[in-house]
Amino acid sequence: MQLGKTLPFTILRQTEAVSETISSNGGLFIIGQVMKLAGIIQEYM
């Protein structure tokens, strides 16, 4: 299935974006991103 291949890359890119956000902003925004990512992961499980 294609989804199995693309999902890890999607998570990886999201993680990279989150890391950049931490570096530049710090703040509470990261919590929102983590919650969003958790929601995305749950949808695929």
LUMTI-524657 format. One record per residue (C-alpha): residue number from 1; residue in three letters; x, y, z. Coordinates in steps of 0.02 Angstrom, whole numbers, plus 32768, in hexadecimal, padded with zeros to 4 digits. Example, Ala and Ser with C-alpha at 12.3 -4.5 7.8 and 13.67 -1.06 7.14 Angstrom:
<recs>
<rec seq="1" type="Ala" u="8267" v="7F1F" w="8186"/>
<rec seq="2" type="Ser" u="82AC" v="7FCB" w="8165"/>
</recs>
This chain:
<recs>
<rec seq="1" type="Met" u="8000" v="8000" w="8000"/>
<rec seq="2" type="Gln" u="803C" v="80AD" w="7FD5"/>
<rec seq="3" type="Leu" u="8003" v="80F4" w="807C"/>
<rec seq="4" type="Gly" u="8080" v="8088" w="80DA"/>
<rec seq="5" type="Lys" u="810D" v="80D4" w="8076"/>
<rec seq="6" type="Thr" u="80D9" v="818A" w="807E"/>
<rec seq="7" type="Leu" u="80A2" v="8192" w="8133"/>
<rec seq="8" type="Pro" u="8150" v="8183" w="8181"/>
<rec seq="9" type="Phe" u="818F" v="820C" w="810F"/>
<rec seq="10" type="Thr" u="80FC" v="827A" w="813F"/>
<rec seq="11" type="Ile" u="8121" v="8260" w="81F7"/>
<rec seq="12" type="Leu" u="81DA" v="8281" w="81DB"/>
<rec seq="13" type="Arg" u="81B8" v="8324" w="8181"/>
<rec seq="14" type="Gln" u="813C" v="8359" w="8206"/>
<rec seq="15" type="Thr" u="81C0" v="8334" w="828B"/>
<rec seq="16" type="Glu" u="8241" v="839C" w="822E"/>
<rec seq="17" type="Ala" u="81C7" v="842D" w="8221"/>
<rec seq="18" type="Val" u="81A2" v="841E" w="82DA"/>
<rec seq="19" type="Ser" u="825B" v="841E" w="8304"/>
<rec seq="20" type="Glu" u="8274" v="84BD" w="829F"/>
<rec seq="21" type="Thr" u="81E0" v="850A" w="82F9"/>
<rec seq="22" type="Ile" u="822D" v="84E3" w="83A2"/>
<rec seq="23" type="Ser" u="82D1" v="8532" w="836B"/>
<rec seq="24" type="Ser" u="8282" v="85D3" w="832E"/>
<rec seq="25" type="Asn" u="81E9" v="85EB" w="839D"/>
<rec seq="26" type="Gly" u="81F7" v="857C" w="8436"/>
<rec seq="27" type="Gly" u="814B" v="85A0" w="847F"/>
<rec seq="28" type="Leu" u="80A7" v="8545" w="848F"/>
<rec seq="29" type="Phe" u="8090" v="8534" w="83D4"/>
<rec seq="30" type="Ile" u="80F1" v="8490" w="83DB"/>
<rec seq="31" type="Ile" u="806C" v="8442" w="844B"/>
<rec seq="32" type="Gly" u="7FEA" v="8466" w="83C7"/>
<rec seq="33" type="Gln" u="8058" v="8416" w="8343"/>
<rec seq="34" type="Val" u="8072" v="8379" w="83AC"/>
<rec seq="35" type="Met" u="7FB7" v="8369" w="83CA"/>
<rec seq="36" type="Lys" u="7F97" v="837D" w="8311"/>
<rec seq="37" type="Leu" u="801A" v="82FB" w="82E5"/>
<rec seq="38" type="Ala" u="7FD2" v="8281" w="8365"/>
<rec seq="39" type="Gly" u="7F28" v="8299" w="8314"/>
<rec seq="40" type="Ile" u="7F72" v="8274" w="8268"/>
<rec seq="41" type="Ile" u="7FC6" v="81D5" w="82A7"/>
<rec seq="42" type="Gln" u="7F26" v="8198" w="82FB"/>
<rec seq="43" type="Glu" u="7EC7" v="81AD" w="8258"/>
<rec seq="44" type="Tyr" u="7F3D" v="8136" w="81FF"/>
<rec seq="45" type="Met" u="7F3B" v="80B1" w="8286"/>
</recs>
